[in-house]
Amino acid sequence: ETVKKGMLVGQYAGGGGNRLVLRKDQKAAWIVNGRTIQGTWYIRHNPGSIKGEVLFLGGRAQFLFSINSGQKPVSLTSAARLVQDPATRSLKRVPLPAQGQMTYTRSKGGPGGGRPPGFGPPPKPGGK
């Protein structure tokens, strides 16, 4: 079973107040150590993973998160970063060491619960 985009939309909480927000319009924000990285996200199907991975692109930051949809709520674990290989002019997958991996668990309250700073206007009262 492959993971669909709509299944991943929402806010994910990690340790130390770190968060990852994935929106329907493919915009994303990653809040790490109080710093917000704005970007975009996509589902990337890796031949080594039947469910795929989330690719986060934020400026120079390019990270892959493994998807664990077998547990409820869904969680994402930072697994690797992509770096430019000057010799081949292609992107190279560099796995993160175990101590560098962080698991983000989907927050309760459904998609888009909460907005990081600079991530668009807050919803209007009454949901209109």
mmCIF file of the C-alpha atoms, coordinates in Angstrom:
data_MODEL
# 
_entry.id   MODEL 
# 
loop_
_atom_site.group_PDB 
_atom_site.id 
_atom_site.type_symbol 
_atom_site.label_atom_id 
_atom_site.label_alt_id 
_atom_site.label_comp_id 
_atom_site.label_asym_id 
_atom_site.label_entity_id 
_atom_site.label_seq_id 
_atom_site.pdbx_PDB_ins_code 
_atom_site.Cartn_x 
_atom_site.Cartn_y 
_atom_site.Cartn_z 
_atom_site.occupancy 
_atom_site.B_iso_or_equiv 
_atom_site.pdbx_formal_charge 
_atom_site.auth_seq_id 
_atom_site.auth_comp_id 
_atom_site.auth_asym_id 
_atom_site.auth_atom_id 
_atom_site.pdbx_PDB_model_num 
ATOM 1   C CA . GLU A 1 1   ? 0.000   0.000  0.000   1.00 0.00 ? 1   GLU A CA 1 
ATOM 2   C CA . THR A 1 2   ? 1.491   3.322  -1.020  1.00 0.00 ? 2   THR A CA 1 
ATOM 3   C CA . VAL A 1 3   ? 0.927   6.438  1.055   1.00 0.00 ? 3   VAL A CA 1 
ATOM 4   C CA . LYS A 1 4   ? -1.202  9.201  -0.450  1.00 0.00 ? 4   LYS A CA 1 
ATOM 5   C CA . LYS A 1 5   ? -0.532  12.922 -0.023  1.00 0.00 ? 5   LYS A CA 1 
ATOM 6   C CA . GLY A 1 6   ? -3.808  13.610 1.824   1.00 0.00 ? 6   GLY A CA 1 
ATOM 7   C CA . MET A 1 7   ? -2.883  11.048 4.447   1.00 0.00 ? 7   MET A CA 1 
ATOM 8   C CA . LEU A 1 8   ? 0.237   13.037 5.404   1.00 0.00 ? 8   LEU A CA 1 
ATOM 9   C CA . VAL A 1 9   ? -1.146  16.597 5.487   1.00 0.00 ? 9   VAL A CA 1 
ATOM 10  C CA . GLY A 1 10  ? -1.005  18.062 8.976   1.00 0.00 ? 10  GLY A CA 1 
ATOM 11  C CA . GLN A 1 11  ? 1.296   19.035 11.799  1.00 0.00 ? 11  GLN A CA 1 
ATOM 12  C CA . TYR A 1 12  ? 3.885   16.734 13.337  1.00 0.00 ? 12  TYR A CA 1 
ATOM 13  C CA . ALA A 1 13  ? 5.475   17.251 16.752  1.00 0.00 ? 13  ALA A CA 1 
ATOM 14  C CA . GLY A 1 14  ? 9.017   16.235 17.585  1.00 0.00 ? 14  GLY A CA 1 
ATOM 15  C CA . GLY A 1 15  ? 11.079  16.483 20.747  1.00 0.00 ? 15  GLY A CA 1 
ATOM 16  C CA . GLY A 1 16  ? 12.208  19.820 22.168  1.00 0.00 ? 16  GLY A CA 1 
ATOM 17  C CA . GLY A 1 17  ? 9.405   21.812 20.555  1.00 0.00 ? 17  GLY A CA 1 
ATOM 18  C CA . ASN A 1 18  ? 10.509  20.918 17.012  1.00 0.00 ? 18  ASN A CA 1 
ATOM 19  C CA . ARG A 1 19  ? 7.672   20.660 14.491  1.00 0.00 ? 19  ARG A CA 1 
ATOM 20  C CA . LEU A 1 20  ? 7.045   19.794 10.867  1.00 0.00 ? 20  LEU A CA 1 
ATOM 21  C CA . VAL A 1 21  ? 3.966   21.162 9.059   1.00 0.00 ? 21  VAL A CA 1 
ATOM 22  C CA . LEU A 1 22  ? 2.818   19.725 5.713   1.00 0.00 ? 22  LEU A CA 1 
ATOM 23  C CA . ARG A 1 23  ? -0.007  21.525 3.869   1.00 0.00 ? 23  ARG A CA 1 
ATOM 24  C CA . LYS A 1 24  ? -2.291  20.424 1.027   1.00 0.00 ? 24  LYS A CA 1 
ATOM 25  C CA . ASP A 1 25  ? -0.773  23.027 -1.316  1.00 0.00 ? 25  ASP A CA 1 
ATOM 26  C CA . GLN A 1 26  ? 2.649   21.305 -0.947  1.00 0.00 ? 26  GLN A CA 1 
ATOM 27  C CA . LYS A 1 27  ? 4.000   24.133 1.254   1.00 0.00 ? 27  LYS A CA 1 
ATOM 28  C CA . ALA A 1 28  ? 5.889   23.048 4.345   1.00 0.00 ? 28  ALA A CA 1 
ATOM 29  C CA . ALA A 1 29  ? 7.560   24.493 7.402   1.00 0.00 ? 29  ALA A CA 1 
ATOM 30  C CA . TRP A 1 30  ? 10.121  22.778 9.588   1.00 0.00 ? 30  TRP A CA 1 
ATOM 31  C CA . ILE A 1 31  ? 10.702  24.343 12.980  1.00 0.00 ? 31  ILE A CA 1 
ATOM 32  C CA . VAL A 1 32  ? 14.031  23.135 14.373  1.00 0.00 ? 32  VAL A CA 1 
ATOM 33  C CA . ASN A 1 33  ? 15.596  24.596 17.529  1.00 0.00 ? 33  ASN A CA 1 
ATOM 34  C CA . GLY A 1 34  ? 13.411  27.708 17.274  1.00 0.00 ? 34  GLY A CA 1 
ATOM 35  C CA . ARG A 1 35  ? 14.317  28.359 13.617  1.00 0.00 ? 35  ARG A CA 1 
ATOM 36  C CA . THR A 1 36  ? 11.676  28.063 10.891  1.00 0.00 ? 36  THR A CA 1 
ATOM 37  C CA . ILE A 1 37  ? 12.659  26.728 7.479   1.00 0.00 ? 37  ILE A CA 1 
ATOM 38  C CA . GLN A 1 38  ? 9.991   27.376 4.827   1.00 0.00 ? 38  GLN A CA 1 
ATOM 39  C CA . GLY A 1 39  ? 9.828   24.993 1.900   1.00 0.00 ? 39  GLY A CA 1 
ATOM 40  C CA . THR A 1 40  ? 7.861   22.501 -0.117  1.00 0.00 ? 40  THR A CA 1 
ATOM 41  C CA . TRP A 1 41  ? 7.261   18.789 0.289   1.00 0.00 ? 41  TRP A CA 1 
ATOM 42  C CA . TYR A 1 42  ? 6.647   15.832 -1.989  1.00 0.00 ? 42  TYR A CA 1 
ATOM 43  C CA . ILE A 1 43  ? 6.224   12.101 -1.677  1.00 0.00 ? 43  ILE A CA 1 
ATOM 44  C CA . ARG A 1 44  ? 9.256   10.353 -3.116  1.00 0.00 ? 44  ARG A CA 1 
ATOM 45  C CA . HIS A 1 45  ? 9.038   6.666  -3.889  1.00 0.00 ? 45  HIS A CA 1 
ATOM 46  C CA . ASN A 1 46  ? 12.318  5.021  -3.010  1.00 0.00 ? 46  ASN A CA 1 
ATOM 47  C CA . PRO A 1 47  ? 12.849  1.510  -4.405  1.00 0.00 ? 47  PRO A CA 1 
ATOM 48  C CA . GLY A 1 48  ? 13.959  0.465  -0.890  1.00 0.00 ? 48  GLY A CA 1 
ATOM 49  C CA . SER A 1 49  ? 10.683  1.556  0.703   1.00 0.00 ? 49  SER A CA 1 
ATOM 50  C CA . ILE A 1 50  ? 7.280   0.345  -0.430  1.00 0.00 ? 50  ILE A CA 1 
ATOM 51  C CA . LYS A 1 51  ? 5.561   3.300  1.280   1.00 0.00 ? 51  LYS A CA 1 
ATOM 52  C CA . GLY A 1 52  ? 7.907   5.989  0.055   1.00 0.00 ? 52  GLY A CA 1 
ATOM 53  C CA . GLU A 1 53  ? 9.440   8.954  1.802   1.00 0.00 ? 53  GLU A CA 1 
ATOM 54  C CA . VAL A 1 54  ? 8.675   12.628 2.291   1.00 0.00 ? 54  VAL A CA 1 
ATOM 55  C CA . LEU A 1 55  ? 11.121  14.908 0.489   1.00 0.00 ? 55  LEU A CA 1 
ATOM 56  C CA . PHE A 1 56  ? 11.431  18.330 2.169   1.00 0.00 ? 56  PHE A CA 1 
ATOM 57  C CA . LEU A 1 57  ? 12.981  21.109 0.077   1.00 0.00 ? 57  LEU A CA 1 
ATOM 58  C CA . GLY A 1 58  ? 13.691  24.341 1.956   1.00 0.00 ? 58  GLY A CA 1 
ATOM 59  C CA . GLY A 1 59  ? 16.309  26.596 0.392   1.00 0.00 ? 59  GLY A CA 1 
ATOM 60  C CA . ARG A 1 60  ? 19.553  24.660 0.597   1.00 0.00 ? 60  ARG A CA 1 
ATOM 61  C CA . ALA A 1 61  ? 18.024  22.101 2.971   1.00 0.00 ? 61  ALA A CA 1 
ATOM 62  C CA . GLN A 1 62  ? 16.974  18.872 1.272   1.00 0.00 ? 62  GLN A CA 1 
ATOM 63  C CA . PHE A 1 63  ? 15.921  16.117 3.653   1.00 0.00 ? 63  PHE A CA 1 
ATOM 64  C CA . LEU A 1 64  ? 14.159  12.772 3.393   1.00 0.00 ? 64  LEU A CA 1 
ATOM 65  C CA . PHE A 1 65  ? 11.764  11.547 6.081   1.00 0.00 ? 65  PHE A CA 1 
ATOM 66  C CA . SER A 1 66  ? 10.782  7.895  6.261   1.00 0.00 ? 66  SER A CA 1 
ATOM 67  C CA . ILE A 1 67  ? 7.023   7.338  6.624   1.00 0.00 ? 67  ILE A CA 1 
ATOM 68  C CA . ASN A 1 68  ? 5.625   5.078  9.328   1.00 0.00 ? 68  ASN A CA 1 
ATOM 69  C CA . SER A 1 69  ? 1.929   4.832  8.488   1.00 0.00 ? 69  SER A CA 1 
ATOM 70  C CA . GLY A 1 70  ? 1.594   1.474  10.248  1.00 0.00 ? 70  GLY A CA 1 
ATOM 71  C CA . GLN A 1 71  ? 1.220   3.172  13.598  1.00 0.00 ? 71  GLN A CA 1 
ATOM 72  C CA . LYS A 1 72  ? -1.497  5.615  14.592  1.00 0.00 ? 72  LYS A CA 1 
ATOM 73  C CA . PRO A 1 73  ? -0.951  8.489  14.499  1.00 0.00 ? 73  PRO A CA 1 
ATOM 74  C CA . VAL A 1 74  ? 1.379   8.490  11.503  1.00 0.00 ? 74  VAL A CA 1 
ATOM 75  C CA . SER A 1 75  ? 5.003   9.452  12.170  1.00 0.00 ? 75  SER A CA 1 
ATOM 76  C CA . LEU A 1 76  ? 7.886   10.692 10.042  1.00 0.00 ? 76  LEU A CA 1 
ATOM 77  C CA . THR A 1 77  ? 11.553  10.126 10.897  1.00 0.00 ? 77  THR A CA 1 
ATOM 78  C CA . SER A 1 78  ? 14.338  12.271 9.458   1.00 0.00 ? 78  SER A CA 1 
ATOM 79  C CA . ALA A 1 79  ? 16.425  9.651  7.688   1.00 0.00 ? 79  ALA A CA 1 
ATOM 80  C CA . ALA A 1 80  ? 18.784  11.301 5.199   1.00 0.00 ? 80  ALA A CA 1 
ATOM 81  C CA . ARG A 1 81  ? 19.753  14.484 3.485   1.00 0.00 ? 81  ARG A CA 1 
ATOM 82  C CA . LEU A 1 82  ? 20.440  15.044 -0.171  1.00 0.00 ? 82  LEU A CA 1 
ATOM 83  C CA . VAL A 1 83  ? 23.719  16.713 -1.135  1.00 0.00 ? 83  VAL A CA 1 
ATOM 84  C CA . GLN A 1 84  ? 25.090  17.708 -4.511  1.00 0.00 ? 84  GLN A CA 1 
ATOM 85  C CA . ASP A 1 85  ? 27.852  15.396 -5.720  1.00 0.00 ? 85  ASP A CA 1 
ATOM 86  C CA . PRO A 1 86  ? 30.158  17.648 -7.783  1.00 0.00 ? 86  PRO A CA 1 
ATOM 87  C CA . ALA A 1 87  ? 31.773  14.685 -9.555  1.00 0.00 ? 87  ALA A CA 1 
ATOM 88  C CA . THR A 1 88  ? 28.521  13.339 -10.988 1.00 0.00 ? 88  THR A CA 1 
ATOM 89  C CA . ARG A 1 89  ? 26.435  16.554 -10.807 1.00 0.00 ? 89  ARG A CA 1 
ATOM 90  C CA . SER A 1 90  ? 23.662  14.580 -9.178  1.00 0.00 ? 90  SER A CA 1 
ATOM 91  C CA . LEU A 1 91  ? 22.093  14.427 -5.752  1.00 0.00 ? 91  LEU A CA 1 
ATOM 92  C CA . LYS A 1 92  ? 23.548  11.903 -3.345  1.00 0.00 ? 92  LYS A CA 1 
ATOM 93  C CA . ARG A 1 93  ? 21.640  10.395 -0.418  1.00 0.00 ? 93  ARG A CA 1 
ATOM 94  C CA . VAL A 1 94  ? 23.577  10.785 2.849   1.00 0.00 ? 94  VAL A CA 1 
ATOM 95  C CA . PRO A 1 95  ? 21.982  8.818  5.719   1.00 0.00 ? 95  PRO A CA 1 
ATOM 96  C CA . LEU A 1 96  ? 21.746  10.656 9.030   1.00 0.00 ? 96  LEU A CA 1 
ATOM 97  C CA . PRO A 1 97  ? 23.513  9.032  11.983  1.00 0.00 ? 97  PRO A CA 1 
ATOM 98  C CA . ALA A 1 98  ? 21.181  7.503  14.591  1.00 0.00 ? 98  ALA A CA 1 
ATOM 99  C CA . GLN A 1 99  ? 21.730  10.432 16.984  1.00 0.00 ? 99  GLN A CA 1 
ATOM 100 C CA . GLY A 1 100 ? 20.776  12.866 14.168  1.00 0.00 ? 100 GLY A CA 1 
ATOM 101 C CA . GLN A 1 101 ? 17.441  11.223 13.435  1.00 0.00 ? 101 GLN A CA 1 
ATOM 102 C CA . MET A 1 102 ? 14.283  12.746 14.918  1.00 0.00 ? 102 MET A CA 1 
ATOM 103 C CA . THR A 1 103 ? 10.800  11.229 14.868  1.00 0.00 ? 103 THR A CA 1 
ATOM 104 C CA . TYR A 1 104 ? 7.861   13.562 14.287  1.00 0.00 ? 104 TYR A CA 1 
ATOM 105 C CA . THR A 1 105 ? 4.432   12.242 15.295  1.00 0.00 ? 105 THR A CA 1 
ATOM 106 C CA . ARG A 1 106 ? 1.257   13.604 13.753  1.00 0.00 ? 106 ARG A CA 1 
ATOM 107 C CA . SER A 1 107 ? -0.472  15.944 16.178  1.00 0.00 ? 107 SER A CA 1 
ATOM 108 C CA . LYS A 1 108 ? -4.076  15.425 17.129  1.00 0.00 ? 108 LYS A CA 1 
ATOM 109 C CA . GLY A 1 109 ? -6.586  17.896 15.783  1.00 0.00 ? 109 GLY A CA 1 
ATOM 110 C CA . GLY A 1 110 ? -6.315  17.047 12.106  1.00 0.00 ? 110 GLY A CA 1 
ATOM 111 C CA . PRO A 1 111 ? -4.621  18.741 9.190   1.00 0.00 ? 111 PRO A CA 1 
ATOM 112 C CA . GLY A 1 112 ? -3.011  22.138 9.619   1.00 0.00 ? 112 GLY A CA 1 
ATOM 113 C CA . GLY A 1 113 ? -3.468  22.365 13.393  1.00 0.00 ? 113 GLY A CA 1 
ATOM 114 C CA . GLY A 1 114 ? -1.486  25.499 14.192  1.00 0.00 ? 114 GLY A CA 1 
ATOM 115 C CA . ARG A 1 115 ? 0.738   27.661 12.018  1.00 0.00 ? 115 ARG A CA 1 
ATOM 116 C CA . PRO A 1 116 ? 4.403   28.418 12.453  1.00 0.00 ? 116 PRO A CA 1 
ATOM 117 C CA . PRO A 1 117 ? 5.542   32.060 12.292  1.00 0.00 ? 117 PRO A CA 1 
ATOM 118 C CA . GLY A 1 118 ? 5.424   33.554 8.790   1.00 0.00 ? 118 GLY A CA 1 
ATOM 119 C CA . PHE A 1 119 ? 3.363   30.671 7.432   1.00 0.00 ? 119 PHE A CA 1 
ATOM 120 C CA . GLY A 1 120 ? 0.305   32.607 6.296   1.00 0.00 ? 120 GLY A CA 1 
ATOM 121 C CA . PRO A 1 121 ? -2.542  34.305 8.132   1.00 0.00 ? 121 PRO A CA 1 
ATOM 122 C CA . PRO A 1 122 ? -4.305  32.572 10.996  1.00 0.00 ? 122 PRO A CA 1 
ATOM 123 C CA . PRO A 1 123 ? -7.807  31.232 10.341  1.00 0.00 ? 123 PRO A CA 1 
ATOM 124 C CA . LYS A 1 124 ? -10.668 33.674 10.865  1.00 0.00 ? 124 LYS A CA 1 
ATOM 125 C CA . PRO A 1 125 ? -12.829 33.204 13.970  1.00 0.00 ? 125 PRO A CA 1 
ATOM 126 C CA . GLY A 1 126 ? -15.730 30.855 13.325  1.00 0.00 ? 126 GLY A CA 1 
ATOM 127 C CA . GLY A 1 127 ? -13.839 29.054 10.545  1.00 0.00 ? 127 GLY A CA 1 
ATOM 128 C CA . LYS A 1 128 ? -15.038 31.413 7.783   1.00 0.00 ? 128 LYS A CA 1 
# 
